[in-house]
Amino acid sequence: MLDEKSAKHLSTVPLSNDTVSRRIHDLASYVKQELVTRLQKTRFALQMDESTDVAGLAILLVIVRYPYESSFEEDMLMCSPLPTNTTGKKF
């Protein structure tokens, strides 16, 4: 929790929709660039999974795993809707 002085200071920061949107975009760009930089320097593994959400829409998830410093990291590389529905069928 913040003290009274800090809370008052934070309340003076303008947070219009445009400001918030721009900050989110800037943060997302930084995270994307950091991930790309890390992946360019090492080997990595991809895991892909198709899933159907509660609305019945098919979603493709791509997860990347890679060594970083003294451990392994796991990040979502992509989450994208698929153009068609998917159903399990036995052939």
Chimera marker file (.cmm) of the C-alpha trace (Angstrom):
<marker_set name="trace">
<marker id="1" x="0.000" y="0.000" z="0.000" r="1" g="1" b="0" radius="0.5"/>
<marker id="2" x="1.076" y="3.573" z="-0.566" r="1" g="1" b="0" radius="0.5"/>
<marker id="3" x="1.220" y="6.366" z="1.942" r="1" g="1" b="0" radius="0.5"/>
<marker id="4" x="-1.119" y="9.360" z="1.560" r="1" g="1" b="0" radius="0.5"/>
<marker id="5" x="1.500" y="11.557" z="-0.127" r="1" g="1" b="0" radius="0.5"/>
<marker id="6" x="2.325" y="8.926" z="-2.751" r="1" g="1" b="0" radius="0.5"/>
<marker id="7" x="-1.346" y="8.223" z="-3.433" r="1" g="1" b="0" radius="0.5"/>
<marker id="8" x="-2.013" y="11.924" z="-4.048" r="1" g="1" b="0" radius="0.5"/>
<marker id="9" x="1.001" y="12.127" z="-6.369" r="1" g="1" b="0" radius="0.5"/>
<marker id="10" x="-0.228" y="9.144" z="-8.412" r="1" g="1" b="0" radius="0.5"/>
<marker id="11" x="-3.701" y="10.641" z="-8.720" r="1" g="1" b="0" radius="0.5"/>
<marker id="12" x="-2.214" y="13.617" z="-10.597" r="1" g="1" b="0" radius="0.5"/>
<marker id="13" x="-0.928" y="11.396" z="-13.425" r="1" g="1" b="0" radius="0.5"/>
<marker id="14" x="-3.217" y="11.791" z="-16.463" r="1" g="1" b="0" radius="0.5"/>
<marker id="15" x="-4.570" y="8.455" z="-17.647" r="1" g="1" b="0" radius="0.5"/>
<marker id="16" x="-6.688" y="9.130" z="-20.710" r="1" g="1" b="0" radius="0.5"/>
<marker id="17" x="-7.646" y="6.236" z="-22.965" r="1" g="1" b="0" radius="0.5"/>
<marker id="18" x="-5.015" y="7.348" z="-25.468" r="1" g="1" b="0" radius="0.5"/>
<marker id="19" x="-2.303" y="7.467" z="-22.785" r="1" g="1" b="0" radius="0.5"/>
<marker id="20" x="-3.151" y="4.033" z="-21.443" r="1" g="1" b="0" radius="0.5"/>
<marker id="21" x="-3.371" y="2.582" z="-24.955" r="1" g="1" b="0" radius="0.5"/>
<marker id="22" x="-0.011" y="4.072" z="-25.938" r="1" g="1" b="0" radius="0.5"/>
<marker id="23" x="1.670" y="2.760" z="-22.781" r="1" g="1" b="0" radius="0.5"/>
<marker id="24" x="0.282" y="-0.739" z="-23.321" r="1" g="1" b="0" radius="0.5"/>
<marker id="25" x="1.493" y="-0.654" z="-26.940" r="1" g="1" b="0" radius="0.5"/>
<marker id="26" x="4.961" y="0.541" z="-25.856" r="1" g="1" b="0" radius="0.5"/>
<marker id="27" x="5.236" y="-2.190" z="-23.209" r="1" g="1" b="0" radius="0.5"/>
<marker id="28" x="4.084" y="-4.875" z="-25.655" r="1" g="1" b="0" radius="0.5"/>
<marker id="29" x="6.639" y="-3.722" z="-28.239" r="1" g="1" b="0" radius="0.5"/>
<marker id="30" x="9.420" y="-3.868" z="-25.650" r="1" g="1" b="0" radius="0.5"/>
<marker id="31" x="8.438" y="-7.372" z="-24.498" r="1" g="1" b="0" radius="0.5"/>
<marker id="32" x="8.245" y="-8.591" z="-28.104" r="1" g="1" b="0" radius="0.5"/>
<marker id="33" x="11.656" y="-7.162" z="-28.970" r="1" g="1" b="0" radius="0.5"/>
<marker id="34" x="13.208" y="-8.657" z="-25.826" r="1" g="1" b="0" radius="0.5"/>
<marker id="35" x="11.815" y="-12.100" z="-26.676" r="1" g="1" b="0" radius="0.5"/>
<marker id="36" x="13.014" y="-11.886" z="-30.294" r="1" g="1" b="0" radius="0.5"/>
<marker id="37" x="16.490" y="-10.846" z="-29.104" r="1" g="1" b="0" radius="0.5"/>
<marker id="38" x="16.661" y="-13.781" z="-26.681" r="1" g="1" b="0" radius="0.5"/>
<marker id="39" x="15.504" y="-16.291" z="-29.310" r="1" g="1" b="0" radius="0.5"/>
<marker id="40" x="18.065" y="-15.058" z="-31.850" r="1" g="1" b="0" radius="0.5"/>
<marker id="41" x="20.855" y="-15.975" z="-29.429" r="1" g="1" b="0" radius="0.5"/>
<marker id="42" x="19.889" y="-19.544" z="-28.551" r="1" g="1" b="0" radius="0.5"/>
<marker id="43" x="18.152" y="-22.712" z="-29.594" r="1" g="1" b="0" radius="0.5"/>
<marker id="44" x="14.510" y="-23.048" z="-28.663" r="1" g="1" b="0" radius="0.5"/>
<marker id="45" x="11.613" y="-25.493" z="-28.778" r="1" g="1" b="0" radius="0.5"/>
<marker id="46" x="8.107" y="-24.778" z="-30.014" r="1" g="1" b="0" radius="0.5"/>
<marker id="47" x="4.925" y="-26.363" z="-28.734" r="1" g="1" b="0" radius="0.5"/>
<marker id="48" x="1.716" y="-25.857" z="-30.690" r="1" g="1" b="0" radius="0.5"/>
<marker id="49" x="-1.756" y="-26.611" z="-29.412" r="1" g="1" b="0" radius="0.5"/>
<marker id="50" x="-5.172" y="-26.139" z="-30.932" r="1" g="1" b="0" radius="0.5"/>
<marker id="51" x="-7.998" y="-25.583" z="-28.526" r="1" g="1" b="0" radius="0.5"/>
<marker id="52" x="-11.645" y="-24.607" z="-28.683" r="1" g="1" b="0" radius="0.5"/>
<marker id="53" x="-12.875" y="-21.860" z="-26.370" r="1" g="1" b="0" radius="0.5"/>
<marker id="54" x="-16.272" y="-21.693" z="-24.662" r="1" g="1" b="0" radius="0.5"/>
<marker id="55" x="-17.781" y="-19.911" z="-27.688" r="1" g="1" b="0" radius="0.5"/>
<marker id="56" x="-16.720" y="-22.783" z="-29.970" r="1" g="1" b="0" radius="0.5"/>
<marker id="57" x="-13.962" y="-20.817" z="-31.707" r="1" g="1" b="0" radius="0.5"/>
<marker id="58" x="-10.745" y="-22.629" z="-32.578" r="1" g="1" b="0" radius="0.5"/>
<marker id="59" x="-7.573" y="-21.042" z="-31.182" r="1" g="1" b="0" radius="0.5"/>
<marker id="60" x="-3.963" y="-21.855" z="-32.054" r="1" g="1" b="0" radius="0.5"/>
<marker id="61" x="-1.448" y="-21.381" z="-29.226" r="1" g="1" b="0" radius="0.5"/>
<marker id="62" x="2.301" y="-21.434" z="-29.826" r="1" g="1" b="0" radius="0.5"/>
<marker id="63" x="4.551" y="-21.699" z="-26.770" r="1" g="1" b="0" radius="0.5"/>
<marker id="64" x="8.332" y="-21.279" z="-26.934" r="1" g="1" b="0" radius="0.5"/>
<marker id="65" x="10.815" y="-22.727" z="-24.424" r="1" g="1" b="0" radius="0.5"/>
<marker id="66" x="14.439" y="-21.689" z="-24.286" r="1" g="1" b="0" radius="0.5"/>
<marker id="67" x="17.399" y="-21.547" z="-21.906" r="1" g="1" b="0" radius="0.5"/>
<marker id="68" x="18.044" y="-18.138" z="-20.383" r="1" g="1" b="0" radius="0.5"/>
<marker id="69" x="20.734" y="-17.419" z="-17.815" r="1" g="1" b="0" radius="0.5"/>
<marker id="70" x="20.606" y="-20.359" z="-15.371" r="1" g="1" b="0" radius="0.5"/>
<marker id="71" x="17.081" y="-21.651" z="-16.060" r="1" g="1" b="0" radius="0.5"/>
<marker id="72" x="14.568" y="-22.358" z="-18.792" r="1" g="1" b="0" radius="0.5"/>
<marker id="73" x="11.972" y="-19.793" z="-19.788" r="1" g="1" b="0" radius="0.5"/>
<marker id="74" x="8.558" y="-20.432" z="-21.313" r="1" g="1" b="0" radius="0.5"/>
<marker id="75" x="6.641" y="-17.716" z="-23.159" r="1" g="1" b="0" radius="0.5"/>
<marker id="76" x="3.525" y="-17.537" z="-25.303" r="1" g="1" b="0" radius="0.5"/>
<marker id="77" x="4.739" y="-16.746" z="-28.785" r="1" g="1" b="0" radius="0.5"/>
<marker id="78" x="1.344" y="-16.551" z="-30.451" r="1" g="1" b="0" radius="0.5"/>
<marker id="79" x="-2.364" y="-16.911" z="-29.738" r="1" g="1" b="0" radius="0.5"/>
<marker id="80" x="-4.415" y="-16.664" z="-32.891" r="1" g="1" b="0" radius="0.5"/>
<marker id="81" x="-7.939" y="-17.644" z="-33.952" r="1" g="1" b="0" radius="0.5"/>
<marker id="82" x="-8.156" y="-20.265" z="-36.663" r="1" g="1" b="0" radius="0.5"/>
<marker id="83" x="-10.332" y="-19.541" z="-39.719" r="1" g="1" b="0" radius="0.5"/>
<marker id="84" x="-12.299" y="-22.796" z="-39.363" r="1" g="1" b="0" radius="0.5"/>
<marker id="85" x="-13.755" y="-24.855" z="-36.572" r="1" g="1" b="0" radius="0.5"/>
<marker id="86" x="-11.947" y="-28.023" z="-35.615" r="1" g="1" b="0" radius="0.5"/>
<marker id="87" x="-13.484" y="-31.279" z="-34.562" r="1" g="1" b="0" radius="0.5"/>
<marker id="88" x="-11.953" y="-34.570" z="-33.621" r="1" g="1" b="0" radius="0.5"/>
<marker id="89" x="-12.768" y="-37.317" z="-36.134" r="1" g="1" b="0" radius="0.5"/>
<marker id="90" x="-11.661" y="-40.919" z="-36.304" r="1" g="1" b="0" radius="0.5"/>
<marker id="91" x="-10.616" y="-42.091" z="-39.721" r="1" g="1" b="0" radius="0.5"/>
<link id1="1" id2="2" r="1" g="1" b="0" radius="0.2"/>
<link id1="2" id2="3" r="1" g="1" b="0" radius="0.2"/>
<link id1="3" id2="4" r="1" g="1" b="0" radius="0.2"/>
<link id1="4" id2="5" r="1" g="1" b="0" radius="0.2"/>
<link id1="5" id2="6" r="1" g="1" b="0" radius="0.2"/>
<link id1="6" id2="7" r="1" g="1" b="0" radius="0.2"/>
<link id1="7" id2="8" r="1" g="1" b="0" radius="0.2"/>
<link id1="8" id2="9" r="1" g="1" b="0" radius="0.2"/>
<link id1="9" id2="10" r="1" g="1" b="0" radius="0.2"/>
<link id1="10" id2="11" r="1" g="1" b="0" radius="0.2"/>
<link id1="11" id2="12" r="1" g="1" b="0" radius="0.2"/>
<link id1="12" id2="13" r="1" g="1" b="0" radius="0.2"/>
<link id1="13" id2="14" r="1" g="1" b="0" radius="0.2"/>
<link id1="14" id2="15" r="1" g="1" b="0" radius="0.2"/>
<link id1="15" id2="16" r="1" g="1" b="0" radius="0.2"/>
<link id1="16" id2="17" r="1" g="1" b="0" radius="0.2"/>
<link id1="17" id2="18" r="1" g="1" b="0" radius="0.2"/>
<link id1="18" id2="19" r="1" g="1" b="0" radius="0.2"/>
<link id1="19" id2="20" r="1" g="1" b="0" radius="0.2"/>
<link id1="20" id2="21" r="1" g="1" b="0" radius="0.2"/>
<link id1="21" id2="22" r="1" g="1" b="0" radius="0.2"/>
<link id1="22" id2="23" r="1" g="1" b="0" radius="0.2"/>
<link id1="23" id2="24" r="1" g="1" b="0" radius="0.2"/>
<link id1="24" id2="25" r="1" g="1" b="0" radius="0.2"/>
<link id1="25" id2="26" r="1" g="1" b="0" radius="0.2"/>
<link id1="26" id2="27" r="1" g="1" b="0" radius="0.2"/>
<link id1="27" id2="28" r="1" g="1" b="0" radius="0.2"/>
<link id1="28" id2="29" r="1" g="1" b="0" radius="0.2"/>
<link id1="29" id2="30" r="1" g="1" b="0" radius="0.2"/>
<link id1="30" id2="31" r="1" g="1" b="0" radius="0.2"/>
<link id1="31" id2="32" r="1" g="1" b="0" radius="0.2"/>
<link id1="32" id2="33" r="1" g="1" b="0" radius="0.2"/>
<link id1="33" id2="34" r="1" g="1" b="0" radius="0.2"/>
<link id1="34" id2="35" r="1" g="1" b="0" radius="0.2"/>
<link id1="35" id2="36" r="1" g="1" b="0" radius="0.2"/>
<link id1="36" id2="37" r="1" g="1" b="0" radius="0.2"/>
<link id1="37" id2="38" r="1" g="1" b="0" radius="0.2"/>
<link id1="38" id2="39" r="1" g="1" b="0" radius="0.2"/>
<link id1="39" id2="40" r="1" g="1" b="0" radius="0.2"/>
<link id1="40" id2="41" r="1" g="1" b="0" radius="0.2"/>
<link id1="41" id2="42" r="1" g="1" b="0" radius="0.2"/>
<link id1="42" id2="43" r="1" g="1" b="0" radius="0.2"/>
<link id1="43" id2="44" r="1" g="1" b="0" radius="0.2"/>
<link id1="44" id2="45" r="1" g="1" b="0" radius="0.2"/>
<link id1="45" id2="46" r="1" g="1" b="0" radius="0.2"/>
<link id1="46" id2="47" r="1" g="1" b="0" radius="0.2"/>
<link id1="47" id2="48" r="1" g="1" b="0" radius="0.2"/>
<link id1="48" id2="49" r="1" g="1" b="0" radius="0.2"/>
<link id1="49" id2="50" r="1" g="1" b="0" radius="0.2"/>
<link id1="50" id2="51" r="1" g="1" b="0" radius="0.2"/>
<link id1="51" id2="52" r="1" g="1" b="0" radius="0.2"/>
<link id1="52" id2="53" r="1" g="1" b="0" radius="0.2"/>
<link id1="53" id2="54" r="1" g="1" b="0" radius="0.2"/>
<link id1="54" id2="55" r="1" g="1" b="0" radius="0.2"/>
<link id1="55" id2="56" r="1" g="1" b="0" radius="0.2"/>
<link id1="56" id2="57" r="1" g="1" b="0" radius="0.2"/>
<link id1="57" id2="58" r="1" g="1" b="0" radius="0.2"/>
<link id1="58" id2="59" r="1" g="1" b="0" radius="0.2"/>
<link id1="59" id2="60" r="1" g="1" b="0" radius="0.2"/>
<link id1="60" id2="61" r="1" g="1" b="0" radius="0.2"/>
<link id1="61" id2="62" r="1" g="1" b="0" radius="0.2"/>
<link id1="62" id2="63" r="1" g="1" b="0" radius="0.2"/>
<link id1="63" id2="64" r="1" g="1" b="0" radius="0.2"/>
<link id1="64" id2="65" r="1" g="1" b="0" radius="0.2"/>
<link id1="65" id2="66" r="1" g="1" b="0" radius="0.2"/>
<link id1="66" id2="67" r="1" g="1" b="0" radius="0.2"/>
<link id1="67" id2="68" r="1" g="1" b="0" radius="0.2"/>
<link id1="68" id2="69" r="1" g="1" b="0" radius="0.2"/>
<link id1="69" id2="70" r="1" g="1" b="0" radius="0.2"/>
<link id1="70" id2="71" r="1" g="1" b="0" radius="0.2"/>
<link id1="71" id2="72" r="1" g="1" b="0" radius="0.2"/>
<link id1="72" id2="73" r="1" g="1" b="0" radius="0.2"/>
<link id1="73" id2="74" r="1" g="1" b="0" radius="0.2"/>
<link id1="74" id2="75" r="1" g="1" b="0" radius="0.2"/>
<link id1="75" id2="76" r="1" g="1" b="0" radius="0.2"/>
<link id1="76" id2="77" r="1" g="1" b="0" radius="0.2"/>
<link id1="77" id2="78" r="1" g="1" b="0" radius="0.2"/>
<link id1="78" id2="79" r="1" g="1" b="0" radius="0.2"/>
<link id1="79" id2="80" r="1" g="1" b="0" radius="0.2"/>
<link id1="80" id2="81" r="1" g="1" b="0" radius="0.2"/>
<link id1="81" id2="82" r="1" g="1" b="0" radius="0.2"/>
<link id1="82" id2="83" r="1" g="1" b="0" radius="0.2"/>
<link id1="83" id2="84" r="1" g="1" b="0" radius="0.2"/>
<link id1="84" id2="85" r="1" g="1" b="0" radius="0.2"/>
<link id1="85" id2="86" r="1" g="1" b="0" radius="0.2"/>
<link id1="86" id2="87" r="1" g="1" b="0" radius="0.2"/>
<link id1="87" id2="88" r="1" g="1" b="0" radius="0.2"/>
<link id1="88" id2="89" r="1" g="1" b="0" radius="0.2"/>
<link id1="89" id2="90" r="1" g="1" b="0" radius="0.2"/>
<link id1="90" id2="91" r="1" g="1" b="0" radius="0.2"/>
</marker_set>
